[in-house]
Amino acid sequence: MTLGEDDSPLADGAIAFVDVETTGGHPVWHRIAEIAIVAMRAGEIEWEWRSLVNPGTRIPPSIERLTGITQDMVQDAPRFEDLADEIAARLAQRRFVAHNVRFDYGFVRAEMRRAGRKFSAPLTCTVRLSRDLYHDTGRHNLDSIIERLGLTCGSRHRALPDAQVLAQLWQRLRAGWPTATLDAAIQRVSRRPLLPSHLSPDLIDDLPESAGVYRFFGEGGALIYVGKANNLRERVLGHFMGASRDAKSQRLTSQLRRIEWTETAGELGALLLESRLVRELEPVYNRRLRGGDAYTWLVDDTGLAPQLHQLDGPIPLGVDAFGIYRSARQAKTALVNIARDHKCCLRVLGLEAGDTGSCFAYQVGRCAGACVGKEPLARHSARLKLHLAALKLRLWPYQGPVAVEEISALGIRHWHVIDGWQYLGTVVADEFDQSNELTPRLHPATDGFDADAYRILCRHLKPGARNFRPWPSSI
């Protein structure tokens, strides 16, 4: 049997079932508007407490419709800092239990931090606990659990009724599962990763569960690694969980002294920021996205030999460009392989010496004869373009820079400013104004064509997409 710190089963310990109603989905930008706590020990409810909270900001109409909490209701309610001492006392020495616990716990910690207090508690998520114990029963949102287990809720999306539902769920679990089984499940879903001793244990709670870019620093503030993630918390903690079996993770964790991160609205913003930081700062353990030279093949319709072109600016107009290569040697090798696979002439392509007579490949039946006039040069050029078609570079399709909108699941809205496949920077939508004061912050990552940004943007920018605006504009 797994026991708590007082040698009693975890399921019988001091529990605080917590639910918060908020002005939005992100603890950095949004605030608590209502909080409720239901205290339980050994399966018996000890007390219940709730309070409306003046969030110090407007409650959006969508939140009013969902919760029924209006601006008038919270206007004269206490602010969180006025309740912080009481809330801390009520949560002290108790397991913090909530449905999607990272949400409620994240908001309480953020509000405590604003009130000048530190707060931490052992956590258990009833979503994860339900999935662990009822893994074959479908959905595990609170409405589904209420229906499946026959629980009662006075008013969904109000703090106290939702917290009371969690207390009912806990009592049902205690009655329906052997103590050892339930405690083992609680321990599984509540397990916290072990951090290197030189990192603050608060890092586990501080890391957001959102997309972004993280940076690892070593001794003396040296940047040793930059990475991107769709879930920063899972990705960063994954480095430590893999340290025992992965040599790179072992090296990183042994040298790591500090972690910083930047949240983004989604994957596109994370990819672009990671690419820029790796190229500009060159972290020790990042081997990709280091920038450097980039080459392409320019092919026209005249039948002349393709021209190897270094991409140090926009793609030239009036000619087709194929492929992006890290070196001239890589570009030539790729073209030779394509020519040999499709009987194109290496001499016509400028890849074999000689001015007259047939090329060597023609003599052994591996050239269609463009070198001796058997195949017209225009046809040879057309065939080459056909076989290179998958590598054709896209011309910048706009008259100037554009802003690409990206919105997170939590409603965070960013505009990524792009010009000629160059990433100029990101603007938080709420900070943008028509005076264009943010424009000077934007700058290209390189002085010319950005091959990594081009690849990222081609995957994400689809023709006909509606999330584009000319830049600058009124966004």
Secondary structure as the mmCIF struct_conf table of DSSP 4:
data_model
#
loop_
_struct_conf.conf_type_id
_struct_conf.id
_struct_conf.beg_label_comp_id
_struct_conf.beg_label_asym_id
_struct_conf.beg_label_seq_id
_struct_conf.end_label_comp_id
_struct_conf.end_label_asym_id
_struct_conf.end_label_seq_id
STRN STRN1 LEU A 3 LEU A 3
TURN_TY1_P TURN_TY1_P1 GLU A 5 ASP A 6
BEND BEND1 ASP A 7 SER A 8
STRN STRN2 PRO A 9 PRO A 9
HELX_RH_3T_P HELX_RH_3T_P1 LEU A 10 ASP A 12
BEND BEND2 GLY A 13 GLY A 13
STRN STRN3 ALA A 14 THR A 22
BEND BEND3 THR A 23 GLY A 25
TURN_TY1_P TURN_TY1_P2 PRO A 27 TRP A 29
STRN STRN4 ILE A 32 ARG A 41
TURN_TY1_P TURN_TY1_P3 ALA A 42 GLY A 43
STRN STRN5 GLU A 44 LEU A 52
BEND BEND4 GLY A 56 THR A 57
HELX_LH_PP_P HELX_LH_PP_P1 ARG A 58 PRO A 60
HELX_RH_AL_P HELX_RH_AL_P1 PRO A 61 THR A 67
HELX_RH_AL_P HELX_RH_AL_P2 GLN A 71 GLN A 75
TURN_TY1_P TURN_TY1_P4 ASP A 76 ASP A 76
BEND BEND5 ALA A 77 ALA A 77
HELX_LH_PP_P HELX_LH_PP_P2 PRO A 78 ARG A 79
HELX_RH_AL_P HELX_RH_AL_P3 PHE A 80 LEU A 91
TURN_TY1_P TURN_TY1_P5 ALA A 92 GLN A 93
BEND BEND6 ARG A 94 ARG A 94
STRN STRN6 ARG A 95 ALA A 98
TURN_TY1_P TURN_TY1_P6 HIS A 99 ASN A 100
HELX_RH_AL_P HELX_RH_AL_P4 VAL A 101 ARG A 114
TURN_TY1_P TURN_TY1_P7 ALA A 115 GLY A 116
STRN STRN7 LEU A 123 CYS A 125
HELX_RH_AL_P HELX_RH_AL_P5 THR A 126 LEU A 133
BEND BEND7 TYR A 134 TYR A 134
TURN_TY1_P TURN_TY1_P8 HIS A 135 ASP A 136
BEND BEND8 THR A 137 THR A 137
BEND BEND9 ASN A 141 ASN A 141
HELX_RH_AL_P HELX_RH_AL_P6 LEU A 142 LEU A 149
TURN_TY1_P TURN_TY1_P9 GLY A 150 GLY A 150
BEND BEND10 GLY A 154 SER A 155
TURN_TY1_P TURN_TY1_P10 ARG A 156 HIS A 157
BEND BEND11 ARG A 158 ARG A 158
HELX_RH_AL_P HELX_RH_AL_P7 ALA A 159 GLY A 176
BEND BEND12 TRP A 177 TRP A 177
HELX_RH_AL_P HELX_RH_AL_P8 THR A 179 SER A 190
HELX_LH_PP_P HELX_LH_PP_P3 PRO A 193 PRO A 196
TURN_TY1_P TURN_TY1_P11 SER A 197 HIS A 198
BEND BEND13 LEU A 199 LEU A 199
TURN_TY1_P TURN_TY1_P12 PRO A 201 ASP A 202
HELX_RH_AL_P HELX_RH_AL_P9 LEU A 203 ASP A 206
BEND BEND14 LEU A 207 LEU A 207
BEND BEND15 GLU A 209 SER A 210
STRN STRN8 GLY A 212 PHE A 217
HELX_RH_3T_P HELX_RH_3T_P2 GLU A 219 GLY A 221
STRN STRN9 LEU A 223 ALA A 229
BEND BEND16 ASN A 230 ASN A 231
HELX_RH_AL_P HELX_RH_AL_P10 LEU A 232 MET A 241
TURN_TY1_P TURN_TY1_P13 GLY A 242 ARG A 245
HELX_RH_AL_P HELX_RH_AL_P11 ALA A 247 GLN A 255
STRN STRN10 ARG A 258 GLU A 263
BEND BEND17 ALA A 265 GLY A 266
HELX_RH_AL_P HELX_RH_AL_P12 GLU A 267 LEU A 281
TURN_TY1_P TURN_TY1_P14 VAL A 284 TYR A 285
BEND BEND18 ARG A 288 ARG A 288
STRN STRN11 TYR A 295 VAL A 299
BEND BEND19 ASP A 301 THR A 302
HELX_LH_PP_P HELX_LH_PP_P4 LEU A 304 PRO A 306
STRN STRN12 GLN A 307 GLN A 310
BEND BEND20 ASP A 312 PRO A 314
HELX_LH_PP_P HELX_LH_PP_P5 ILE A 315 PRO A 316
TURN_TY1_P TURN_TY1_P15 LEU A 317 GLY A 318
BEND BEND21 VAL A 319 VAL A 319
STRN STRN13 ASP A 320 TYR A 325
BEND BEND22 ARG A 326 SER A 327
HELX_RH_AL_P HELX_RH_AL_P13 ALA A 328 ASP A 341
TURN_TY1_P TURN_TY1_P16 HIS A 342 LYS A 343
TURN_TY1_P TURN_TY1_P17 LEU A 346 GLY A 350
BEND BEND23 GLU A 352 GLU A 352
BEND BEND24 ASP A 355 GLY A 357
HELX_RH_AL_P HELX_RH_AL_P14 PHE A 360 GLN A 363
TURN_TY1_P TURN_TY1_P18 VAL A 364 GLY A 365
BEND BEND25 CYS A 367 CYS A 367
BEND BEND26 GLY A 369 GLY A 369
HELX_RH_3T_P HELX_RH_3T_P3 ALA A 370 VAL A 372
TURN_TY1_P TURN_TY1_P19 GLY A 373 GLY A 373
BEND BEND27 LYS A 374 GLU A 375
HELX_RH_AL_P HELX_RH_AL_P15 LEU A 377 LEU A 388
HELX_RH_3T_P HELX_RH_3T_P4 ALA A 389 LEU A 391
STRN STRN14 LYS A 392 LYS A 392
HELX_LH_PP_P HELX_LH_PP_P6 LEU A 393 TRP A 396
BEND BEND28 TYR A 398 GLY A 400
STRN STRN15 VAL A 402 ILE A 407
TURN_TY1_P TURN_TY1_P20 ALA A 409 LEU A 410
STRN STRN16 ARG A 413 ASP A 419
TURN_TY1_P TURN_TY1_P21 GLY A 420 TRP A 421
STRN STRN17 GLN A 422 VAL A 428
HELX_RH_3T_P HELX_RH_3T_P5 ALA A 429 GLU A 431
TURN_TY1_P TURN_TY1_P22 GLN A 434 SER A 435
TURN_TY1_P TURN_TY1_P23 GLU A 437 LEU A 438
HELX_RH_3T_P HELX_RH_3T_P6 THR A 439 ARG A 441
BEND BEND29 ALA A 445 GLY A 448
HELX_RH_AL_P HELX_RH_AL_P16 ALA A 451 HIS A 460
TURN_TY1_P TURN_TY1_P24 PRO A 463 GLY A 464
BEND BEND30 ARG A 466 ARG A 466
STRN STRN18 PHE A 468 PRO A 470
BEND BEND31 TRP A 471 SER A 473
#
